[in-house]
Structure formats: C-alpha cells, structure tokens
Amino acid sequence: MPSTDGRRRRSEQSRDRIVGAMLSLIEDGAISPSAEDVAARAQVGLRSVFRHFKDMESLYAEMTIQLGQFYMAALAPFESVDWRPQLFEAIERRVDIYERLLPFKRAADAHRHESPTIQAYHERAVTLLRARLQALMPPHLVDNAIAFETLDLILSLDTWARLRFEQRLPAETARTIILAQVGVLVD
C-alpha cells in the first residue's frame, strides 16, 4: 500500500510540475510552448508529459482550470454597499487580474481558433465578468444598451491588452484611462 501511495504522489507531483512548466513558459513569453519545452522545464521525460496528458489540448484544459482561479478574486464580496464604489472595487480587481493574465491572453489568442478548450474558457470568463458587471450596475445603466456595452468593452481584458501591448502604456496609465472613462460613463 505505501509504495502505491508513493507512486501516486510522485505521479501527481510530476503532473503538477508539467502544468506549472507550461504556465511558467507562457508567463516567460512563449506563445506556443512545445511538449518538449514543457518536459524540459518540468524536468520530466517527454513520455511523462503524454502519460499525464493525451495531447496538448488536455494540457490546455488543465491550465485553464488553474488560470480560472485568478477570476475567483473578482467574485469575492465587495466591501462597499453602494453600486458606484462596488464598480470601482470591481475595476481594481479586474486590473490586477488582467495584469497577471496578460501573457496567458496572448498565448490563448494565438490558439483559441484551434482549441475548443481555450475557446470555451474564454467564453465562460467573458460571460462571468459580464454577468458580474450587470449584477452590480443600477437598472438605468444596464437598460441603457450603449452605456452598458461601452462599460463592458472598457472593462474587458481585450481593452487592457490593447492599452498594455499595442499602445505600450504602463499599467498605471492604463488603469487611469479605464477609471477616467468609466467615471465619464457613470456620471
């Protein structure tokens, strides 16, 4: 029995190292790490990668589960009771999450068209954040389609990525722009 538990524990540790290696490679800027890259970073054999994950798609699936935990911070209860301060709390949470997820967004965007797992994860995240925004906004803003859709756009990971990557703005400047634009919309 103990040897079986020891093997299982080593197998779980190997699996965790593989997922951690994939995340680490992407965080370091690799858009499309190969199984060989993952094995080398995890310090396991290539066969171990495919013993734990039948293909890269199944590794993406495991990776999205771990990344999904970042979004859990956005769902924590608000400290404020009024919608306006809650909105700005939500913005601060999103900005923190988005900044941490930037390297993963770039990699996900490169693979989304060929990965049902990444596409489904993306759709769930967008739906979750949109529903959270809808739930905290007052009816007059939710019912105003132009205002609500603009808020949803401004508060998206795509907008954050554009400000940070394409416009090459520092995080604090991007944050200031988002806060200013949201302020204009809700006032």
GUPA-916789 format. One record per residue (C-alpha): residue in one letter; residue number from 1; x, y, z. Coordinates in steps of 0.001 Angstrom, whole numbers. Layout:
N
  rest   nr        u        v        w
     a  NUM        X        Y        Z
...
This chain:
187
  rest   nr        u        v        w
     m    1        0        0        0
     p    2     2667     2613      888
     s    3     4514     2041    -2430
     t    4     1281     2610    -4355
     d    5      641     5831    -2424
     g    6     4244     6900    -3048
     r    7     3877     6243    -6780
     r    8      591     8120    -6860
     r    9     2127    11063    -5006
     r   10     5114    11138    -7401
     s   11     2726    10945   -10350
     e   12      678    13863    -9004
     q   13     3847    15854    -8392
     s   14     5011    15139   -11931
     r   15     1642    16231   -13309
     d   16     1745    19424   -11243
     r   17     5288    20149   -12479
     i   18     4146    19706   -16087
     v   19     1261    22138   -15684
     g   20     3498    24533   -13756
     a   21     6108    24323   -16513
     m   22     3533    25165   -19171
     l   23     2311    28143   -17158
     s   24     5869    29267   -16486
     l   25     6874    29072   -20149
     i   26     3897    31163   -21198
     e   27     4498    33630   -18395
     d   28     8062    33980   -19678
     g   29     6720    34931   -23111
     a   30     6480    31637   -25009
     i   31     3294    31863   -27079
     s   32     3256    28220   -28100
     p   33     5468    26022   -25937
     s   34     6022    22561   -27365
     a   35     5654    19361   -25383
     e   36     9458    19108   -25495
     d   37     9785    22594   -23976
     v   38     7306    21679   -21250
     a   39     9116    18414   -20471
     a   40    12466    20180   -20249
     r   41    11122    22922   -17963
     a   42     9306    20364   -15774
     q   43    12402    18172   -15709
     v   44    10449    15132   -16815
     g   45    10654    12966   -19887
     l   46     8550    13707   -22931
     r   47     6732    10423   -22358
     s   48     5699    11676   -18915
     v   49     4006    14686   -20493
     f   50     1911    12436   -22691
     r   51     1341     9875   -19969
     h   52     -393    12600   -17953
     f   53    -1926    14476   -20880
     k   54    -3046    12652   -24006
     d   55    -2382    15746   -26119
     m   56    -1659    19450   -25780
     e   57    -5405    20183   -25713
     s   58    -5764    18236   -22466
     l   59    -2812    20182   -21042
     y   60    -4558    23424   -22069
     a   61    -7658    22197   -20236
     e   62    -5732    21681   -17015
     m   63    -4011    25009   -17435
     t   64    -7323    26852   -17850
     i   65    -8576    25349   -14599
     q   66    -5607    26813   -12760
     l   67    -5916    30181   -14510
     g   68    -9615    30269   -13689
     q   69    -8676    30634   -10052
     f   70    -7457    34163   -10832
     y   71   -11033    35106   -11696
     m   72   -12275    33886    -8323
     a   73   -10820    37047    -6771
     a   74   -13265    39058    -8871
     l   75   -16159    37211    -7240
     a   76   -15280    37989    -3630
     p   77   -17894    40047    -1781
     f   78   -17468    43798    -2050
     e   79   -16502    45935      913
     s   80   -18815    48731     -265
     v   81   -22597    48533     -200
     d   82   -23420    51096    -2916
     w   83   -23077    50215    -6608
     r   84   -20667    53028    -7556
     p   85   -17909    52155    -5046
     q   86   -18512    48469    -5859
     l   87   -17929    49231    -9533
     f   88   -14576    50828    -8738
     e   89   -13666    47898    -6458
     a   90   -14505    45588    -9362
     i   91   -12299    47647   -11686
     e   92    -9348    47402    -9294
     r   93    -9812    43637    -9055
     r   94   -10045    43275   -12829
     v   95    -6963    45378   -13442
     d   96    -4969    43204   -11029
     i   97    -6260    40004   -12636
     y   98    -5740    41274   -16161
     e   99    -2184    42314   -15495
     r  100    -1375    38841   -14179
     l  101    -3130    37175   -17116
     l  102    -1587    39228   -19942
     p  103      975    36626   -21048
     f  104    -1698    33924   -20983
     k  105    -4099    36059   -23011
     r  106    -1508    36485   -25730
     a  107     -918    32725   -25896
     a  108    -4642    31940   -25689
     d  109    -5434    34331   -28522
     a  110    -2887    32539   -30690
     h  111    -4553    29161   -30045
     r  112    -8223    29974   -29496
     h  113    -9225    29289   -33110
     e  114    -7888    25719   -32887
     s  115    -8640    24865   -29271
     p  116   -12209    24162   -28142
     t  117   -10963    24202   -24544
     i  118    -9442    27664   -24784
     q  119   -12461    28980   -26711
     a  120   -14882    27619   -24107
     y  121   -12782    29030   -21255
     h  122   -12685    32423   -22958
     e  123   -16457    32445   -23432
     r  124   -17047    31439   -19788
     a  125   -14733    34164   -18499
     v  126   -16354    36849   -20666
     t  127   -19835    35694   -19642
     l  128   -18893    35594   -15948
     l  129   -17391    39076   -15934
     r  130   -20281    40486   -17961
     a  131   -22848    38968   -15588
     r  132   -20948    40314   -12586
     l  133   -20939    43794   -14133
     q  134   -24646    43559   -14933
     a  135   -25432    42461   -11378
     l  136   -23751    45424    -9760
     m  137   -24915    48195   -12106
     p  138   -28143    50108   -11446
     p  139   -31033    49414   -13841
     h  140   -30729    52785   -15594
     l  141   -27220    51844   -16782
     v  142   -27974    48187   -17562
     d  143   -31054    49220   -19564
     n  144   -29046    51825   -21489
     a  145   -27542    49463   -24085
     i  146   -24954    51978   -25321
     a  147   -23708    52797   -21821
     f  148   -23656    49184   -20659
     e  149   -21960    47809   -23786
     t  150   -19372    50583   -23611
     l  151   -18686    49763   -19950
     d  152   -18351    46082   -20795
     l  153   -15891    46946   -23571
     i  154   -13811    49332   -21467
     l  155   -13606    46782   -18649
     s  156   -12607    43869   -20891
     l  157    -9314    42018   -20940
     d  158    -9101    42903   -24632
     t  159    -9101    46620   -23804
     w  160    -6497    46093   -21093
     a  161    -4309    44109   -23507
     r  162    -4641    46802   -26165
     l  163    -3581    49521   -23750
     r  164     -655    47474   -22440
     f  165      577    45741   -25634
     e  166     -414    47776   -28659
     q  167     -306    51217   -27064
     r  168     2587    50173   -24812
     l  169     1266    52060   -21834
     p  170     2459    51376   -18302
     a  171      -62    49565   -16124
     e  172     -744    52649   -14011
     t  173    -1501    54782   -17091
     a  174    -3811    52091   -18496
     r  175    -5575    51896   -15137
     t  176    -6010    55685   -15045
     i  177    -7503    55688   -18550
     i  178   -10001    52968   -17654
     l  179   -11028    54667   -14408
     a  180   -11453    58010   -16198
     q  181   -13584    56540   -18984
     v  182   -15778    54617   -16575
     g  183   -16174    57773   -14489
     v  184   -17427    59657   -17561
     l  185   -19925    56901   -18389
     v  186   -21434    56515   -14933
     d  187   -21663    60200   -14061
